Amino acid sequence: MDVVSAILRTSLPLVVIVSLQEEGWGRRSGGSPVRVPMFLLLLVWLSAPLAVDLGLYRWFRLGVLVFTMASLPVFFSRVKAVSVWGLGLWTGLVLWEYFTDHPVTVVSLLNSEFVARMLLIAGSVLLLLLFHHYLRLLKGSVPGLLSSLLVGGGLLVLEIVLAGEVVLELVRSDVLPPSRGLVGFSARTTRYAPLSGYLFLAVCAVMVGYVALVHRPRHAAAEPEETGPERRKRCAAARRHRRRTAAGVVVVLMVAFPLLFQDIWGGRAPRLSAAEEVALSPASGSVEIPLEEVSDGNLHRYAFLSTEGTAVRFFVINRDPSGMDPVAVLDACMLCGDAGYVQEGEDVICVACGVKMFIPTIGEPGGCNPIPIDYTVTRDMVMIGGDVLENAAVYFLQEESF
């Protein structure tokens, strides 16, 4: 169900924008307006791996985000198509990143997991096409001002989410210095970004409610002079209205169910283990973790209280099951903020997005990996400088006291 939720949540803004395009847009060549978004998705899926191979993916991603931010306000002008281009590129990018982190299958052979996930993907696409078709039918019954206000609110929220993504990329690229304000803004927008899917679903729900209430046929008593054909016409109009309203409710519920199921039941974040309080050693001015304490290959979480009252969480884990190769990293990442990590077997998992990291790769920068920090390994200690942990406080939002 997670793949269905990811596809629907990411694609809903694009589907709503495409569905509310003017009738003439995209049909000059006799084609469907769906073709343009499909072309954009394919373009991103072909370009992103090339950018990765060239070592330019970070700038490629930043370019897509900036272009999308600039294109969304254009939806309210005569060149609405530009907003579709921007939103299509962003949707393709997010979906490519999702399927890169969550491949359809991890084996080369055809198996039941692959078939099941492909069926879920196909069902998601069909559901989005149904959602698009219904919005196209509904559009003519809703005043342009109302639909513009609804979509405008959704696009404004999406602009804020994209702004947080842009700030994050600029910080990661060392264009902007990592400050508490910038990292906090980026972390909050990332945390609430999934709600944008519900917002665009609410746009459709309000439109359905408007049509159901405002365009409801009046059930007046039959006039004495009303003929049989006129009475049948009136009854047929009432039946069409009931069917259209019922179809709208069903479509909204069909899209909402996978999102709610994943968020309420399937997407429950695991709880972090308790962090052990640590303090600086007066002799060395560093936090000292005994090697024998972290030699078992398990994740050991610690918390250091900064001078500003921020709990700076970090963990130490031994990467070599047959020897001793400890690594110390922050319990936070540049993409998902300070949600933290949990261990599951041979993997360390990001609580916020569910991405799994192989333990021997912990300590490498980039992606959803934990943020690396400077540390020193002595004969019997892992030592982390107090200045390192003080500087790392910018990556944590919660202020705690022990």
Secondary structure, 3 states (H helix, E strand, C coil): CHHHHHHHHHHHHHHHHHHCCCCCCCCCCCCCCCHHHHHHHHHHHHHHHHHHHCCCHHHHHHHHHHHHHHHHHHHHCCCCHHHHHHHHHHHHHHHHHHHHHCCCCCCCCCCHHHHHHHHHHHHHHHHHHHHHHHHHHHHCCCCHHHHHHHHHHHHHHHHHHHHHHHHHHHHHCCCCCCCHHHHHHHHHHHHHCCHHHHHHHHHHHHHHHHHHHHCCCCCCCCCCCCCHHHHHHHHHHHHHHHHHHHHHHHHHHHHHHHHHHHHHHHCCCCCCCCCEEECCCCCCCEEEEEHHHCCCCCCEEEEEECCCCEEEEEEEEECCCCCCCEEEEECCECCCECCCEEEECCEEEECCCCCEEEHHHCCCCCCCCCCECCCEECCCEEEEEHHHHHHHHHHCCCECCC
